[in-house]
Amino acid sequence: LTPGQEALNRTKDLSYLNPINWAVMIYKSRHKLIVYYKGHFYKSYRAVFGRSLRSGPKLWTGDDRTPEGVYTIDEKHRSKRFTWFLGLNYPNFVDRIRYERARDEGLVPAIGRHRLGEGGNIGIHGTDEPVLNSGDINWTTGCISVSNTAIDELNTLLPVGTLVIIKP
């Protein structure tokens, strides 16, 4: 057992339901999603990300990038396509500032006279393309995709409010 799994096994109260006891670190360049419980390594999962060939954080809707920054899980629901969807609070304040800068610099594309928005509906979910996930092929439009077994585990473990940090 990992130190985090041992800590969870020792938990005799309902503190495992408190999001303050959980944290998720995501490393896009390493295709990793790592879960911590009470500050201890719990488990690591393979993950894939947005299919954009450009590196960096998500800037606008449709850029196919995965955000980078500090988020929380703000919703959880069943997904017909992806088993479970653990929604993140993207865009947050920092993302909006980043978007406004990019827009002001003329980097955000426009459709007609309207600039594309900063996007939304970003989360952690399962896959309907397991072969792409197992091959570390980034295929999403900005979300974090893990195996369906992994998303079942993550849905069970991680309460709404869990901290999620996404790094390059």
C-alpha positions as a printed Julia matrix, in Angstrom:
168×3 Matrix{Float64}:
   0.0    0.0     0.0
   1.09   3.58   -0.62
   1.35   6.02    2.31
  -1.9    7.67    1.19
  -3.73   4.34    1.0
  -2.46   3.48    4.49
  -3.64   6.89    5.77
  -7.08   6.31    4.25
  -7.24   2.83    5.81
  -6.42   4.37    9.21
  -9.17   6.99    8.87
 -11.95   6.0    11.29
 -14.16   9.07   10.93
 -15.8   10.88    8.02
 -12.79  13.11    7.3
 -12.22  11.25    4.02
 -15.3   13.11    2.77
 -13.66  16.49    3.39
 -12.09  17.87    0.19
  -9.34  19.55    2.22
  -7.83  16.07    2.73
  -7.47  15.38   -0.98
  -5.34  16.97   -3.7
  -4.69  16.17   -7.34
  -1.54  17.11   -9.24
  -1.65  16.81  -13.01
   1.46  16.93  -15.19
   0.6   17.34  -18.86
   4.11  16.65  -20.17
   4.34  13.41  -18.16
   0.79  12.19  -18.87
   0.22  11.83  -15.11
  -2.59  12.5   -12.67
  -1.43  11.98   -9.08
  -3.78  11.81   -6.09
  -2.74  12.69   -2.53
  -4.65  11.96    0.66
  -3.8   13.98    3.78
  -0.55  15.06    2.12
   0.57  11.52    1.29
   0.92   9.95   -2.15
  -2.22   7.89   -2.78
  -2.09   6.74   -6.41
  -0.92   7.75   -9.87
  -2.97   7.44  -13.06
  -2.12   7.82  -16.75
  -3.85  10.79  -18.34
  -4.17  12.44  -21.73
  -5.07  16.01  -22.56
  -6.14  18.49  -25.2
  -5.12  17.65  -28.75
  -3.63  21.05  -29.6
  -0.08  20.86  -30.92
   0.64  24.19  -29.2
   1.91  23.99  -25.64
   0.74  26.29  -22.88
  -2.49  26.92  -21.05
  -5.96  27.08  -22.54
  -6.63  30.61  -23.82
 -10.0   30.49  -25.6
 -12.82  28.15  -26.48
 -11.88  25.81  -29.28
  -8.09  26.07  -28.91
  -8.0   22.38  -27.87
  -5.57  23.1   -25.01
  -5.89  21.87  -21.44
  -5.83  24.65  -18.83
  -2.88  25.13  -16.49
  -3.33  26.48  -12.99
  -5.14  25.92   -9.71
  -8.71  24.64   -9.78
 -11.25  22.74   -7.72
 -13.69  20.02   -8.62
 -16.98  21.9    -8.65
 -19.35  19.21   -9.91
 -19.6   15.48  -10.53
 -22.06  13.75  -12.79
 -22.59  10.63  -14.86
 -21.56  10.85  -18.5
 -23.01   8.65  -21.19
 -19.87   9.05  -23.29
 -17.17   9.23  -20.58
 -18.62   7.26  -17.6
 -18.11  10.16  -15.12
 -17.35  13.85  -15.49
 -15.61  15.69  -12.64
 -16.03  19.32  -13.62
 -13.4   21.94  -12.8
 -14.01  25.6   -12.04
 -12.46  26.69  -15.33
 -12.27  29.53  -16.22
 -11.19  31.02  -12.93
 -10.03  34.58  -12.23
  -6.48  33.95  -13.51
  -7.81  32.33  -16.69
 -10.07  35.34  -17.34
  -7.13  37.75  -16.96
  -5.0   35.55  -19.28
  -7.85  35.5   -21.81
  -8.34  39.29  -21.66
  -4.62  39.86  -22.28
  -4.62  37.47  -25.25
  -7.78  39.1   -26.61
  -6.32  42.61  -26.21
  -3.14  41.49  -28.02
  -5.25  40.19  -30.91
  -4.36  36.55  -30.29
  -7.95  35.35  -29.82
  -9.64  34.44  -33.12
 -12.9   36.04  -34.13
 -15.95  34.77  -35.93
 -17.26  37.76  -37.8
 -16.99  40.67  -35.38
 -17.14  38.53  -32.25
 -14.07  37.16  -30.5
 -14.24  33.6   -29.21
 -14.81  33.33  -25.45
 -12.53  31.83  -22.82
 -14.35  28.5   -22.91
 -15.64  26.26  -20.17
 -16.92  22.8   -19.35
 -13.44  21.47  -18.58
 -13.07  18.42  -16.38
 -11.61  15.03  -15.68
 -13.43  12.18  -17.41
 -13.15   8.63  -18.71
 -12.71   7.65  -22.32
 -14.54   6.27  -25.32
 -11.12   5.84  -27.0
  -9.15   3.52  -24.66
  -6.48   2.82  -27.29
  -5.63   6.54  -27.46
  -5.42   6.81  -23.68
  -3.19   3.75  -23.35
  -0.91   5.2   -26.06
  -0.65   8.61  -24.33
  -2.21  10.26  -27.38
  -3.77  13.61  -26.51
  -7.22  13.64  -28.08
  -9.59  15.73  -25.96
 -10.73  19.28  -26.71
  -9.17  20.47  -23.44
 -10.25  18.03  -20.74
  -8.21  15.5   -18.81
  -9.05  11.93  -19.8
  -8.17   8.82  -17.78
  -9.18   5.18  -18.18
 -12.74   4.27  -17.26
 -11.47   2.22  -14.32
  -9.55   5.28  -13.12
 -12.51   7.65  -13.45
 -14.67   5.22  -11.46
 -12.05   5.29   -8.68
 -11.6    9.06   -8.84
 -15.34   9.66   -8.72
 -15.58   7.5    -5.59
 -12.53   9.04   -3.88
 -12.6   12.74   -4.66
 -15.27  14.95   -3.13
 -16.53  18.15   -4.73
 -14.16  20.92   -3.61
 -10.96  18.86   -4.1
  -7.93  20.93   -5.13
  -6.63  20.19   -8.65
  -3.35  21.69   -9.86
  -2.53  21.35  -13.55
   1.11  21.86  -14.55
   2.71  21.92  -18.03
